[in-house]
Amino acid sequence: MMKLPLLEEKALTMENLLEQRRLLVSSLKYASFIQRAVLPDHRFMENTLRDYFVLHIPRDIVSGDFYYCSRKEEYIVTAVGDCTGHGVPGALMSIMGVSFLNEILSSRGPCKSARILNLLRERVMKALHQRGHEEENKDAIDMALCVFNPKTSELQYSGANNPLYHIRDKVLTEIKPDKMPVGINAIEECSFTNHSLSLQPGDLIYLFSDGYADQFGGPLNKKFKYGPFKELLTRLSDRSMEKQREELERVIVQWKGNEPQVDDILIFGFKFV
């Protein structure tokens, strides 16, 4: 059998690789369409929240970060989740997280932020067969979750490694999370903390993943970090939500420059009252 010349063989190999890449990218783009369909509809969010923005920049077409907005009776529930990994594994975890939240909120029981995270942890651990053994899957979700009562203006917050930022009159207050994920934990499991605060008209709430603060860039190729992130949110807090989103995106794109994006980026800002 006559062999193909070496250059011809290389050309065929390259052609095969390019075709495989094209099919993979096409598959990921379709997967991103499915993932976006699982996320809350923006028309629903506009009718549910007084004012909001979402800045969501996946690293790999599909994302391990997700945002959530739903209603249970008189309550409004919002959340940001950051799943282990990014790309396809993270996206599968995110779809599971949204599905479990929908399931929890459709069932009976008090609408308490800590209770929702506790139940979500149970479902994640059961789905991933996590029983605390050394060799088992350690995937989990970091999350900040809020429950708001429009009648009383009370906001409940519970966090799994992810904090909440509250800005009132250009003063930022950070409510710290519990240092454990939604999933298997290295230390003994305990209930998530149920924080409560009373909101006033004009108060801003920010939920986010760690992708923005952890992005490398700038003149010294260092992380953006949380200190500058807080300062940026505070400086932008008197602008419209859309202007905030635009400026946050502009700043991180400029900061990143030619450096690769290291993680999914997600910021969810909103006003309840």
C-alpha positions as CSV (number, residue, x, y, z in Angstrom):
1,M,0.0,0.0,0.0
2,M,1.4,3.3,-1.0
3,K,2.1,5.7,1.9
4,L,1.0,9.3,1.8
5,P,3.8,11.9,1.6
6,L,4.7,13.2,5.0
7,L,3.4,16.8,4.3
8,E,0.1,15.4,3.1
9,E,-0.2,13.2,6.2
10,K,0.4,16.2,8.4
11,A,-2.1,18.2,6.5
12,L,-4.7,15.5,7.0
13,T,-3.9,15.3,10.7
14,M,-4.2,19.0,11.1
15,E,-7.5,19.0,9.2
16,N,-8.9,16.3,11.5
17,L,-7.8,18.3,14.6
18,L,-9.5,21.4,13.3
19,E,-12.7,19.5,12.6
20,Q,-12.6,18.0,16.1
21,R,-12.1,21.5,17.5
22,R,-15.0,22.9,15.4
23,L,-17.3,20.1,16.6
24,L,-16.2,20.6,20.2
25,V,-16.8,24.4,20.1
26,S,-20.1,23.9,18.4
27,S,-21.1,21.4,21.1
28,L,-20.1,23.8,23.9
29,K,-22.0,26.7,22.3
30,Y,-25.1,24.6,22.3
31,A,-24.5,23.5,25.9
32,S,-24.2,27.2,26.8
33,F,-27.6,27.8,25.2
34,I,-29.1,25.0,27.4
35,Q,-27.3,26.4,30.5
36,R,-28.7,29.9,29.9
37,A,-32.2,28.4,29.5
38,V,-31.9,27.0,33.0
39,L,-31.0,30.4,34.5
40,P,-33.8,32.8,35.5
41,D,-35.4,34.7,32.7
42,H,-34.5,38.4,32.6
43,R,-38.1,39.4,32.1
44,F,-39.0,37.5,35.3
45,M,-36.1,39.2,37.1
46,E,-37.2,42.6,35.9
47,N,-40.7,42.0,37.3
48,T,-39.4,40.5,40.6
49,L,-36.5,42.9,41.5
50,R,-36.8,46.6,41.6
51,D,-33.4,47.1,39.8
52,Y,-30.5,44.8,39.0
53,F,-27.6,43.9,36.8
54,V,-25.8,40.6,36.1
55,L,-22.2,40.6,34.9
56,H,-21.4,37.0,33.8
57,I,-18.3,36.2,31.8
58,P,-17.7,32.5,31.5
59,R,-14.1,31.4,31.1
60,D,-14.8,28.5,28.7
61,I,-18.1,29.2,26.9
62,V,-20.1,27.3,29.6
63,S,-19.7,28.3,33.2
64,G,-19.4,26.9,36.7
65,D,-20.9,30.1,38.1
66,F,-24.6,30.6,38.1
67,Y,-27.1,33.2,39.4
68,Y,-30.6,32.5,40.8
69,C,-33.8,34.4,41.3
70,S,-37.2,32.9,42.4
71,R,-40.3,33.6,44.5
72,K,-41.7,31.4,47.3
73,E,-45.0,32.8,48.6
74,E,-44.3,36.4,49.6
75,Y,-40.5,35.9,49.6
76,I,-37.9,36.7,46.9
77,V,-34.9,34.3,46.8
78,T,-31.7,35.3,45.1
79,A,-28.3,33.6,45.0
80,V,-24.9,33.3,43.3
81,G,-23.2,29.9,43.1
82,D,-19.6,29.1,42.3
83,C,-19.2,25.4,41.5
84,T,-16.0,23.4,41.7
85,G,-14.1,23.8,38.4
86,H,-15.3,25.6,35.3
87,G,-16.1,24.6,31.8
88,V,-18.2,21.4,31.3
89,P,-17.8,19.9,34.9
90,G,-18.7,23.2,36.5
91,A,-21.6,23.7,34.1
92,L,-23.1,20.3,35.0
93,M,-22.7,21.2,38.7
94,S,-24.4,24.5,38.1
95,I,-27.5,22.9,36.4
96,M,-27.7,20.5,39.3
97,G,-27.6,23.4,41.8
98,V,-30.4,25.3,40.1
99,S,-32.5,22.2,39.8
100,F,-32.1,21.4,43.5
101,L,-32.9,25.0,44.5
102,N,-36.1,24.9,42.5
103,E,-37.0,21.6,44.1
104,I,-36.4,23.0,47.6
105,L,-38.4,26.1,47.1
106,S,-41.3,24.2,45.6
107,S,-41.6,22.1,48.8
108,R,-43.2,23.0,52.1
109,G,-41.3,24.5,54.9
110,P,-40.2,27.9,56.3
111,C,-38.4,30.2,53.9
112,K,-35.1,30.6,55.8
113,S,-31.8,31.2,54.0
114,A,-29.9,28.8,56.3
115,R,-32.5,26.1,55.9
116,I,-32.3,26.4,52.1
117,L,-28.5,26.0,52.1
118,N,-28.7,23.1,54.6
119,L,-31.2,21.2,52.4
120,L,-29.1,22.0,49.3
121,R,-26.1,20.6,50.9
122,E,-28.0,17.4,51.7
123,R,-29.0,17.0,48.1
124,V,-25.6,17.7,46.6
125,M,-23.9,15.2,49.0
126,K,-26.5,12.6,48.1
127,A,-26.3,13.2,44.4
128,L,-22.4,12.9,44.5
129,H,-22.5,10.0,46.9
130,Q,-20.4,12.0,49.4
131,R,-20.1,10.2,52.8
132,G,-16.8,11.6,54.0
133,H,-14.4,8.9,52.6
134,E,-11.0,10.0,51.5
135,E,-11.2,8.6,48.0
136,E,-14.7,10.0,47.1
137,N,-15.7,13.0,45.0
138,K,-15.0,16.4,46.7
139,D,-17.0,18.6,44.3
140,A,-19.0,21.3,46.0
141,I,-20.7,24.8,45.5
142,D,-19.7,28.0,47.2
143,M,-22.8,30.2,47.5
144,A,-24.3,33.4,48.8
145,L,-28.1,33.2,49.2
146,C,-30.6,35.8,50.2
147,V,-34.3,35.7,51.2
148,F,-36.1,39.0,51.1
149,N,-39.6,39.8,52.6
150,P,-41.0,42.8,50.7
151,K,-43.7,43.3,53.5
152,T,-41.1,43.8,56.3
153,S,-38.0,44.8,54.2
154,E,-36.1,42.1,56.1
155,L,-33.2,40.4,54.2
156,Q,-31.9,37.1,55.3
157,Y,-28.5,36.0,54.1
158,S,-26.5,32.7,54.4
159,G,-23.2,32.1,52.8
160,A,-21.1,29.1,52.0
161,N,-17.6,30.6,51.6
162,N,-19.1,33.6,49.6
163,P,-19.8,36.9,51.4
164,L,-22.5,39.5,50.8
165,Y,-21.7,43.2,50.2
166,H,-24.3,45.7,51.4
167,I,-23.9,49.4,50.4
168,R,-25.9,52.2,51.9
169,D,-25.0,55.9,51.3
170,K,-21.6,54.8,49.8
171,V,-20.7,52.8,52.9
172,L,-19.9,49.1,52.2
173,T,-20.6,46.5,54.8
174,E,-19.4,42.9,54.3
175,I,-21.4,40.1,55.9
176,K,-19.0,37.2,56.1
177,P,-20.0,33.6,55.2
178,D,-19.5,30.3,57.0
179,K,-16.2,28.8,56.0
180,M,-17.7,25.6,54.5
181,P,-19.1,24.8,51.1
182,V,-22.4,23.3,50.0
183,G,-21.1,19.8,49.8
184,I,-18.7,17.6,51.7
185,N,-16.7,19.5,54.3
186,A,-13.3,18.8,55.9
187,I,-14.6,19.7,59.3
188,E,-17.6,18.5,61.2
189,E,-20.8,19.7,59.4
190,C,-23.0,22.2,61.2
191,S,-25.9,24.4,60.2
192,F,-25.3,27.5,58.1
193,T,-25.7,30.8,59.9
194,N,-28.9,32.8,59.2
195,H,-28.0,36.5,59.1
196,S,-30.7,39.2,59.1
197,L,-30.7,42.9,58.3
198,S,-33.4,45.5,57.6
199,L,-33.1,47.2,54.2
200,Q,-33.9,50.9,53.5
201,P,-34.8,52.4,50.1
202,G,-31.7,52.7,47.9
203,D,-29.8,50.0,49.6
204,L,-27.6,47.9,47.3
205,I,-26.8,44.2,47.6
206,Y,-24.0,42.4,45.7
207,L,-23.5,38.7,45.4
208,F,-20.5,37.4,43.4
209,S,-18.0,34.6,42.8
210,D,-14.3,34.9,43.3
211,G,-13.4,35.2,39.6
212,Y,-13.3,39.1,39.5
213,A,-11.0,39.5,42.5
214,D,-8.8,36.6,41.5
215,Q,-8.2,37.7,37.9
216,F,-4.5,38.4,37.1
217,G,-3.5,41.5,35.2
218,G,-2.3,45.1,35.7
219,P,1.2,46.4,35.3
220,L,2.6,43.8,37.7
221,N,0.4,40.8,36.6
222,K,-1.1,40.4,40.1
223,K,-4.6,39.5,41.2
224,F,-7.2,42.3,41.2
225,K,-8.0,41.5,44.9
226,Y,-11.0,42.2,47.1
227,G,-9.8,45.6,48.5
228,P,-9.9,47.3,45.1
229,F,-13.1,45.4,44.2
230,K,-14.9,46.8,47.3
231,E,-13.6,50.3,46.5
232,L,-14.8,50.0,42.9
233,L,-18.3,48.9,43.9
234,T,-18.5,51.7,46.5
235,R,-17.4,54.3,43.9
236,L,-20.0,53.0,41.3
237,S,-22.9,52.6,43.8
238,D,-24.5,55.9,42.9
239,R,-24.7,55.1,39.2
240,S,-27.5,53.2,37.5
241,M,-27.3,49.4,37.5
242,E,-26.6,49.2,33.8
243,K,-23.8,51.8,34.1
244,Q,-22.3,49.8,37.0
245,R,-22.3,46.6,34.9
246,E,-20.6,48.4,32.0
247,E,-17.9,50.0,34.1
248,L,-17.2,46.7,36.0
249,E,-16.8,44.9,32.7
250,R,-14.6,47.7,31.3
251,V,-12.3,47.7,34.3
252,I,-11.7,43.9,34.4
253,V,-11.2,43.7,30.6
254,Q,-8.6,46.5,30.9
255,W,-7.0,44.9,34.0
256,K,-6.8,41.5,32.3
257,G,-5.2,42.9,29.1
258,N,-3.6,40.0,27.2
259,E,-3.5,37.7,30.2
260,P,-5.8,34.6,30.1
261,Q,-9.0,34.6,32.1
262,V,-8.3,32.4,35.1
263,D,-11.9,31.6,36.2
264,D,-15.6,32.3,35.5
265,I,-16.6,35.9,36.5
266,L,-20.0,36.6,38.0
267,I,-21.4,39.7,39.8
268,F,-25.1,40.0,40.7
269,G,-26.2,43.4,42.0
270,F,-29.7,44.5,42.9
271,K,-32.0,46.7,44.9
272,F,-35.0,45.2,46.7
273,V,-36.5,48.4,48.0
